[in-house]
């Protein structure tokens, strides 16, 4: 895996829910070699960037985080049955997260890209995060209050077919 910082990075991206593609199955997608390589690269990157208690919202099958939240109740039920850790699982919508402000040190979100046509949910996640917010993004610029947050753009290149962009926002120390 290579994780690199870029101050300016352009690229393409397309993501959608698997359920909209009847020919794809959850098991087949996980068995694809390119998916396995990309998943490993992203998991290693995310684990290296988290600080303390971590929420992973829109988690899908990503194993990162102490609390995993997703709108797909069936997927979470499956993960809970087969889980390899002691994570908590919460069914919720990224637009209406049920968590109090400052309740997690790190918040990770890898939503379907269709959510990037509305940005209110990003501020809600920023309010939940005490120290760090990590967003998987299409090639768009996202800004939060620069007095409160510093930001860095990373990408993970799994040497497969996937290139992922990640905005990492870290809360500044208030003097």
C-alpha positions in Angstrom: 0.0 0.0 0.0 1.1 3.5 -0.6 -0.5 6.4 1.2 0.6 9.8 -0.1 -0.3 13.3 0.8 -1.1 15.7 -2.1 -2.0 19.3 -1.8 -3.7 19.1 -5.1 -5.0 15.9 -6.6 -7.3 15.2 -9.4 -8.8 11.9 -10.4 -12.0 10.0 -11.2 -14.3 8.0 -9.1 -17.6 6.3 -9.2 -19.4 4.5 -6.4 -22.8 3.1 -5.9 -24.6 0.7 -3.7 -24.1 -2.9 -4.7 -27.8 -3.7 -4.3 -28.4 -1.6 -7.4 -26.3 -4.0 -9.4 -28.2 -7.4 -9.4 -25.3 -9.2 -11.1 -22.9 -8.3 -8.2 -23.0 -10.2 -5.0 -21.4 -9.3 -1.7 -19.5 -12.6 -1.6 -18.2 -12.3 -5.2 -17.1 -8.8 -4.8 -15.0 -9.7 -1.7 -13.5 -12.6 -3.5 -12.2 -10.5 -6.4 -8.4 -10.2 -6.1 -8.4 -6.4 -7.0 -11.0 -5.8 -4.3 -9.0 -7.7 -1.7 -5.8 -5.7 -2.5 -7.7 -2.4 -2.4 -9.5 -3.3 0.8 -6.3 -4.2 2.5 -4.7 -0.9 1.4 -7.6 1.1 2.7 -7.9 -0.7 6.0 -4.2 -0.2 6.7 -4.4 3.5 5.8 -7.5 4.1 8.0 -6.0 2.2 11.0 -2.9 4.3 10.7 -4.9 7.6 10.7 -7.3 6.9 13.6 -6.9 8.5 17.0 -8.7 6.9 20.0 -12.3 5.9 20.0 -13.4 5.6 16.4 -16.8 5.7 14.7 -17.0 4.3 11.1 -20.3 5.5 9.6 -21.4 4.2 6.2 -19.0 1.4 7.2 -20.2 -1.3 4.8 -17.9 -4.3 5.4 -14.9 -2.2 6.5 -13.5 -3.6 9.8 -12.1 -0.3 11.0 -13.6 1.3 14.1 -14.9 0.7 17.6 -18.5 1.5 16.5 -19.6 0.7 13.0 -22.8 2.3 11.7 -24.6 1.8 8.4 -28.1 2.1 7.0 -28.0 -1.5 5.8 -29.5 -3.4 8.7 -29.1 -6.8 7.0 -25.4 -6.2 6.4 -24.8 -5.1 10.0 -26.7 -8.2 11.3 -24.4 -10.4 9.1 -21.2 -8.6 10.4 -22.4 -8.9 14.0 -22.8 -12.7 13.5 -19.4 -13.1 11.9 -17.5 -10.4 13.6 -13.9 -10.9 14.6 -13.8 -8.0 17.2 -16.0 -6.5 19.9 -17.3 -3.6 17.9 -20.7 -2.1 18.4 -23.1 -2.0 15.4 -25.6 0.8 15.0 -28.2 1.1 12.2 -28.5 4.7 11.1 -28.5 7.1 8.2 -25.5 9.4 7.6 -27.9 12.3 7.2 -29.3 11.8 10.8 -26.5 10.2 12.9 -27.8 9.4 16.5 -24.5 10.4 18.2 -23.9 13.4 20.5 -21.4 16.1 19.6 -17.8 15.2 20.5 -18.6 11.6 21.2 -15.8 10.1 19.2 -12.1 11.0 18.8 -12.1 9.9 15.1 -15.0 9.7 12.7 -14.5 7.8 9.4 -17.1 8.1 6.6 -17.0 6.4 3.2 -20.5 7.1 1.9 -22.0 6.4 -1.5 -20.8 9.4 -3.6 -24.4 10.4 -4.3 -24.3 12.1 -0.9 -21.8 14.7 -2.1 -24.6 16.7 -3.7 -25.6 17.7 -0.1 -23.1 18.7 2.5 -25.0 19.2 5.7 -24.1 15.7 6.8 -20.4 16.5 6.7 -20.8 19.3 9.3 -22.9 16.8 11.5 -20.0 14.4 11.4 -17.5 17.1 12.1 -19.5 18.0 15.2 -19.4 14.3 16.4 -15.6 14.2 16.0 -13.4 15.4 18.9 -10.0 15.2 17.0 -10.2 13.8 13.5 -12.7 13.4 10.6 -11.7 11.1 7.7 -13.8 11.3 4.5 -13.5 9.2 1.4 -14.3 11.6 -1.5 -14.9 11.9 -5.2 -12.5 14.5 -6.8 -14.1 17.5 -5.1 -12.8 20.1 -2.7 -14.3 20.0 0.9 -13.6 22.6 3.4 -14.5 23.0 7.1 -13.8 26.0 9.2 -10.0 26.6 8.8 -9.8 28.1 12.3 -11.0 24.8 13.8 -9.7 22.2 11.3 -6.5 21.6 9.4 -6.8 19.3 6.4 -4.7 17.0 4.3 -5.6 15.1 1.1 -4.3 11.5 0.9 -4.8 8.8 -1.6 -4.4 5.1 -1.3 -3.2 3.2 -4.4 -3.6 -0.5 -4.0 -1.8 -1.2 -7.3 -5.1 -2.6 -8.4 -7.9 -0.9 -10.2 -8.9 1.3 -7.2 -7.5 4.7 -6.3 -9.2 6.3 -3.2 -9.1 9.9 -2.1 -9.3 10.7 1.6 -9.7 14.1 3.2 -8.3 14.0 6.7 -9.4 16.8 8.9 -7.6 17.3 12.3 -8.9 19.7 15.0 -6.5 22.4 15.8 -5.4 23.0 19.4 -7.3 26.1 20.6 -5.1 28.5 22.5 
